[in-house]
């Protein structure tokens, strides 16, 4: 992949990547660092990026893994030594509750049936319209809406 292709396909995703990183990490500085780490990793992998069918989905997955690694490292450091604090305006116990809820939501998303999970991620994370998802999956709009509704209902049950 050329530098020009990289700039046109991956750099426009920065705002979406930041939004997801901030949602996971709850810290502006941590989110910015995670997005920067994602772009560094993407740049290192640029030779193979021509094979990627959905740059946004690939980038989001990479970002999610980087954010989860950051959270694991922070938890490990909290358990072993000096406390790592995220620059969050939430009190510490609310911050931990938010991270626990996020972890439960991610586990619930991973536990969804393949069709529901796929449609949910394509619509919510990738921001694809029903028409685009229909074109990619071959499912009709009604089926997509039903799958998305079922996935959302299951996620709402998480407390």
C-alpha positions in Angstrom: 0.0 0.0 0.0 1.3 3.4 -0.9 1.5 6.4 1.4 -1.2 8.1 -0.7 -3.6 5.1 -0.4 -2.9 4.9 3.4 -3.7 8.6 3.8 -6.9 8.3 1.7 -8.3 5.1 3.3 -7.1 5.1 6.9 -6.5 8.7 8.0 -10.2 9.8 7.6 -11.1 7.2 10.3 -9.4 9.2 13.0 -12.5 10.7 14.5 -14.4 7.4 14.7 -11.3 5.7 16.2 -11.0 8.4 18.8 -14.6 8.2 19.7 -14.4 4.4 20.3 -11.1 4.7 22.2 -12.5 7.4 24.5 -15.6 5.3 25.2 -13.4 2.3 26.2 -10.6 4.2 28.1 -12.6 7.1 29.4 -9.6 9.4 29.1 -8.8 11.9 26.4 -5.0 11.5 26.7 -5.3 7.7 26.8 -7.7 7.7 23.8 -5.4 9.9 21.8 -2.4 7.6 22.6 -4.4 4.5 21.6 -5.4 6.1 18.3 -1.8 7.0 17.7 -0.6 3.5 18.5 -3.3 2.1 16.1 -2.0 4.3 13.3 1.6 3.2 14.1 0.6 -0.4 14.0 -1.4 0.1 10.7 1.6 1.8 9.2 3.9 -1.1 10.2 1.4 -3.5 8.6 0.9 -1.4 5.4 2.3 -4.0 3.1 -0.6 -6.3 3.9 -3.4 -3.7 4.1 -4.2 -4.1 0.4 -5.8 -7.4 1.3 -8.2 -5.7 3.9 -11.7 -5.6 2.6 -13.0 -3.1 5.2 -10.4 -0.7 6.5 -12.7 0.7 9.1 -13.6 -2.7 10.6 -9.9 -3.7 10.6 -8.9 -0.5 12.2 -11.6 -0.7 14.8 -10.7 -4.2 15.8 -7.0 -3.3 16.0 -7.9 -0.2 18.2 -10.2 -2.3 20.4 -7.4 -4.7 21.1 -4.9 -1.9 21.8 -7.4 -0.3 24.2 -8.0 -3.6 26.0 -4.3 -4.2 26.3 -4.0 -0.7 27.9 -6.7 -1.5 30.4 -5.1 -4.8 31.3 -1.7 -3.2 31.8 -3.3 -0.5 34.0 -5.1 -3.2 36.1 -1.9 -5.2 36.4 0.0 -2.1 37.5 -2.7 -1.2 40.0 -2.4 -4.7 41.5 1.4 -4.8 41.5 2.5 -1.3 42.4 1.8 2.4 41.9 -1.7 3.2 40.9 -2.3 4.2 37.3 -5.0 6.8 37.1 -6.9 7.6 34.0 -7.7 11.3 33.7 -11.4 10.7 34.2 -13.8 13.1 35.9 -15.6 10.1 37.4 -14.9 9.2 41.0 -12.7 6.0 41.2 -15.5 3.6 42.1 -17.7 4.9 39.3 -14.8 4.6 36.9 -14.4 1.0 37.9 -18.1 0.3 37.5 -18.1 1.8 34.0 -15.2 -0.4 33.0 -16.9 -3.5 34.5 -20.1 -2.6 32.5 -18.1 -2.1 29.3 -16.4 -5.5 29.9 -19.8 -7.2 30.4 -21.1 -5.5 27.2 -18.1 -6.6 25.2 -18.5 -10.2 26.5 -22.2 -10.1 25.7 -21.5 -8.9 22.2 -19.0 -11.7 21.7 -21.7 -14.2 23.0 -24.3 -13.1 20.4 -25.1 -15.4 17.6 -22.9 -14.7 14.5 -25.6 -13.0 12.5 -26.7 -10.7 15.2 -23.1 -9.8 16.2 -22.1 -9.2 12.6 -25.1 -6.9 11.8 -24.7 -5.1 15.2 -21.0 -4.4 14.6 -21.5 -3.4 10.9 -24.3 -1.0 11.8 -23.1 0.4 15.1 -19.3 0.3 14.9 -18.7 0.6 11.2 -21.7 3.0 10.7 -23.0 1.1 7.6 -26.5 1.7 6.4 -29.0 -1.2 6.1 -28.6 -1.0 2.3 -24.8 -1.4 2.6 -25.1 -4.2 5.0 -27.6 -5.9 2.8 -25.3 -5.6 -0.2 -22.4 -7.1 1.8 -24.3 -9.9 3.5 -27.0 -10.7 1.0 -29.7 -10.4 3.6 -32.8 -8.3 3.1 -33.5 -5.2 5.1 -36.3 -6.8 7.2 -33.9 -9.6 8.3 -31.2 -7.1 9.1 -33.6 -5.0 11.2 -34.9 -8.1 13.1 -31.3 -9.3 13.8 -30.3 -5.8 15.0 -33.4 -5.6 17.2 -32.7 -9.0 18.7 -29.1 -8.1 19.4 -30.1 -4.8 21.1 -32.7 -6.5 23.3 -30.1 -9.1 24.5 -27.7 -6.3 25.3 -30.3 -4.3 27.2 -30.7 -7.2 29.6 -27.1 -6.7 30.8 -26.9 -4.9 34.1 
